Amino acid sequence: MSNLYQATEQLKSLEVSIEEAEGVLTEEAMGVYLQSCENFDEAVLSGAGWIKSLDGDIDITEQEIIRLRLRQASLKGRRNRFKRFMVAAMLSFNKPKIKNAIFTVSIRTNPPKVEVDDPTVLPEECFDPQPAKLVLKRVKELIESGKEFAGVRIVREQSLQIR
């Protein structure tokens, strides 16, 4: 069993030798060609199995990332709720600062911040302008309807499909 690179090189060299022989295909060359094709097919199918395995690993990794993000959000929420509880408890006991050898826990006053309930009441100067975003779907529709633009074209590419 050869790998994909070896099988491809065998097929390429065989095609060159057939061209050099002006298209004459001997029985020996035909045997090498068929063996190369079998090796090539086997290598491609083996590669397809490896790609499918990687696809499975990618899916599992994506699911794990989602699970960990949800866990992170849960832990942050738990931490923030407990911090609010501690602030309320310290204020109710009138203890703005508690110290020991390891920690100093104190309540501090944060700098002022702005809260906006309805942004529509604010003037335009309060907003940053957003850059224009190119919508390729609309560009494609324009080209298909007959419009032409310099340096813009519709291309069709090929990709590998494994079922």
N, C-alpha and C positions, 0 to 999 in steps of 0.2 A: 504494500500500500504506500503510495507516494503522497506527499502533501500537495496542496493546490499550486504552489509555486513551481514545483518540479513538473507536475503534469502540464501546466501551461507552457513551460519552457520546452518540453518534449513535443507538444503540438506545434509550437511555433517553429522549431527547428525542422520538424517533418514537413511542414508546409513550405518552408524555404527550399528544402531538398527536392520536393515535388516540382516547385516552380523552376528550379535549376535544371531538372530533367525534362523540362518543357511539358509538364503535365503528365508524364508517364508514371504510372503507379505500379510498382512491382509487387509481387505477392508478399515479399518480406516487408516492404514499406507499408503495405496494407495491414499486415499483422501488427506492426509497431503502432500504426495509426489507431487501430481498433483497441489495442491495449492502452494506449495513451488516453483514448476517449473514455474507456472504462475507469482508468485511474482518475481522470479529470472529473467524471461524474461522481465517483466515490468521494473525491476530495471536496467537491462542492456540496454534496449532501452532508458530509461530515461537518463542514463549515456551517451549514444551515442549522444543524443540531446545536452547535456551539452558540450561534447567534440566538436561537430560541432559549437556550439556557441563560444567556446574558439578559435577554428580555425578562425572564422570570426573576432574576436577581434585581433588575431595575425596578420591577413592579413591587417586589417585597421591600426594597429600600425606600421607595416613595411612600408606601403604607407606613413604614416605620417612622419616617420623617413626620408624617401627619400625626401619628400617635404621640411622638415626642413633643411636637408643637402644642398639642392639646394638653399634654401633661405639664408642659412649661407654663402655659396660660393658667392652668388650675393651681399650680404651685404659687405663681405670682399673685393670683387672686387671694389665695389662703394667707400668704404673707401680708398683703396689703390690708385685709380685713383684721388680722391680728394686730398690726401696727395701729390701726384706727381704734381698736378696742383698748390697746395699751395707753394711747393718748387720752382717751376718754376716762379710763380708770385713774391715770395719774392726775388728771385735772380734777376729778371728783374727790380725790384724796388730798388735793392741794400739794402735790409733790412734783414740781417741775423738773427735778433732777434727782437721780438715784445713782450712787456710785459704789463699786466694789473693786477688788484687785484686778478683775478682768475687764469689766465693762463700765462705761459711763453712759447712762441712758438719760437723755434730757429732751425736753420739748422746746423746739425753736420756732421762731416766727419766720415764715418764708417771705421772700420779696413779693410785692404785689403782682398779680397776674390779671389778664383781661379775660372775661367770660362773655361770649356773644350768644344771645338767644336767637336773634334774627339778623343774619348778615346783609339782608336786602336794604336795611335802613342806613348802612354805611356808604360813604362816598367812594367813587371808583379808585381814588388814590390809596385806599386802604388795601387794595388787591394787587398782587403781582400779575403782570400779563403772562399768559401761557403761550409757549411756542406752538406754531402750527404743526399739526400732526399729519403726515402723509398717509392717506387711506388707499392702499394698493387696489382694493376691490373696485373703488370708484375709477381709478386710473384705467384698470382693465376694461371696465364698462365703456369708458370713453373711446379707447382704442378699438374695441370691438364694434362700436357704432360708427367708425370711420375717421375719427380724429387722429392726427399724427403729431408726435412730439419728438424733437431731436434728442437722441440718446435714450429713448424709452421704447421698449419692445416687449412683446409677450414671448416667453420661451417655454419650451416643453422639455423637461429633463426626464431621465430614467432613474429608477431606484430599484432596489432588490426587494422582492416580495416573497415571503416564506409563509406557507399555510400549513 
